[in-house]
Amino acid sequence: MAKIKIQKVRSTIKSPKVQKETMAALGLRKMNAIVEHEATPAILGMVEKVKHLVKVID
């Protein structure tokens, strides 16, 4: 499968608990952290839920 890189670009301080848990599940804890995941439907769905907090890098 294809790989995607996800970067945290906004803070989760005032985000709902569900979004904070999604970011932690993606492995994004610190600002500007970059993680690489397989582009599975589950991961893409998680990215869609927090798309205002992250940036997908090509």
Backbone torsions as a table, in degrees:
resi	resn	phi	psi	omega
1	MET	NA	163.5	178.4
2	ALA	-75.6	152.6	177.6
3	LYS	-106.8	146.8	174.0
4	ILE	-126.2	148.0	174.8
5	LYS	-107.3	134.0	-177.7
6	ILE	-122.4	131.6	-179.8
7	GLN	-119.0	134.2	176.2
8	LYS	-80.7	121.8	-176.9
9	VAL	-117.9	-12.4	178.5
10	ARG	-133.2	153.1	-178.6
11	SER	-74.2	154.6	178.2
12	THR	-105.2	17.0	-174.2
13	ILE	-58.5	-48.0	-178.1
14	LYS	-100.3	16.8	179.2
15	SER	-83.0	154.9	175.5
16	PRO	-63.7	158.1	-176.9
17	LYS	-58.0	-37.6	-179.1
18	VAL	-61.6	-40.8	179.5
19	GLN	-69.6	-37.3	177.3
20	LYS	-62.9	-41.0	179.3
21	GLU	-67.9	-35.6	177.8
22	THR	-65.6	-42.6	178.1
23	MET	-63.2	-41.0	178.2
24	ALA	-65.6	-38.7	179.5
25	ALA	-66.3	-31.5	175.7
26	LEU	-75.8	-14.1	-179.9
27	GLY	91.4	15.9	-178.5
28	LEU	-101.0	104.3	-178.4
29	ARG	-113.2	-41.8	-177.9
30	LYS	-102.7	156.7	177.8
31	MET	-62.1	141.9	179.6
32	ASN	63.5	14.0	175.6
33	ALA	-69.8	143.3	179.3
34	ILE	-121.9	129.8	175.7
35	VAL	-124.8	156.4	179.8
36	GLU	-121.1	129.8	-179.3
37	HIS	-133.4	159.1	169.7
38	GLU	-69.3	146.5	-178.3
39	ALA	-85.5	65.2	177.7
40	THR	-85.9	161.0	178.3
41	PRO	-57.9	-35.2	179.7
42	ALA	-65.1	-46.5	-179.7
43	ILE	-65.8	-42.7	179.5
44	LEU	-63.9	-35.0	175.9
45	GLY	-66.5	-39.0	178.0
46	MET	-65.3	-41.5	178.7
47	VAL	-63.8	-38.4	179.7
48	GLU	-63.0	-36.1	-179.3
49	LYS	-69.8	-26.9	-178.2
50	VAL	-121.4	30.8	-175.4
51	LYS	-63.0	-21.5	178.2
52	HIS	-80.6	-8.2	180.0
53	LEU	-108.9	-13.0	-174.3
54	VAL	-127.1	167.8	174.6
55	LYS	-132.6	131.9	177.5
56	VAL	-90.9	124.6	-177.6
57	ILE	-99.3	137.2	178.9
58	ASP	-74.7	NA	NA
